[in-house]
């Protein structure tokens, strides 16, 4: 049976305040903003060579998957979140490499974070130590993911497809292959987030039979040739693919990965060329901005 991870949406008003006029302004600002908000918004942040994805539902729930390699994520969050909002319900760390983790240190310092979900794999670096220290100082609940797990909020379902085994307190040779692979389902649309998962993880998912057609793929490992294998792409057949990538010496995104994506007909967005890519879902329709 899947483990259900509970997330509670935030409330604008937490108690009585003497600043009644100010609170009324905030409340009506929120009401007006909510009336214009999409049913769901997914921001693929332009943070350079790394990943950071922000998910905001109309009920006010906010989730951040990874934080990129530096503090650029703070500027992106400031543009995506209401000016009066200082909290994020859930932070998901796909895996503890610096290009996914470092920005989360600044996020934990700047925002009130409800919970942190990760694999629990052992990977000792200064960035990981700093992340754990600030989470402990702020008494943020940390959850080492169990498989299978489901996160639900505002009509959204996030299914943790991988890891299919526990990496809690374990050391591995290739941390990329501990990346959380997450399927988002909402209003009949499906988005697959893959962290830096490579062909080894993709093959495991294929063998388990848990993959299906998706509308959007967050391309693995900035478009590395070792991710987005032909068999994997032929199984999920993404209509759209988003590559979060910046200036790098690895050749990302590689011609091999781009060619395989083109073969299955995926329309490609790249944060190094397109900037932050925003996807809205309204009444079951995908709207790109």
C-alpha angles and dihedrals in degrees: 000000000000119000112238115220109204121220122184120205118235125255121221095214115051099171147332116313133186090223092081096156092049092048092049089053091051093046094050090045088055092047092051093045091048092053090058097039121109119245087253134000126198118191119197097199123218099231099146122250099004145054133275124156126180122199121194124181127200091248089065099258114142128193129182119201108198127334107231127236101303147003094295087101090072092063091048092050091049089058095044100044130064111266092242095051118102102164139079119197099211137010117198119199107200091194135334103258113130095244088064101030111039097074091051090067089064091043092054090049095047103038139046102247119196101199141353122215122195142143096258093228115159111250115149116204133136089255093052091047092050091048092052092045096054091044089053094045091053094043093236113174110244122202123195101210122248123204122269101027131158128201116198132186137146094356091310123124122199112192118196102218095173148068092050090186131044116266092181110141091352130129118220136184097231114035091186088071090060091062116134110246109205131188116204117202122188133152091347094308125116130205122184120207114194108174107203095325113153137199093290091061092040090054091051091052091049091050091050092052094228097125125097140164112302133192096217133025124196095213115238123251099356091296098310116175087236092064134057095042120195094249091050094049093045088056099048098031097198117207090204133026127195120201115196103203142139140182107320145155095229098079092246123200091038124211089238093059094042091050093051091049091050091050092061091045099248117164105228129219120188125194092209089062105022100036118218108000116215124198121191126190115206121172091339095310126120115230118186122204 
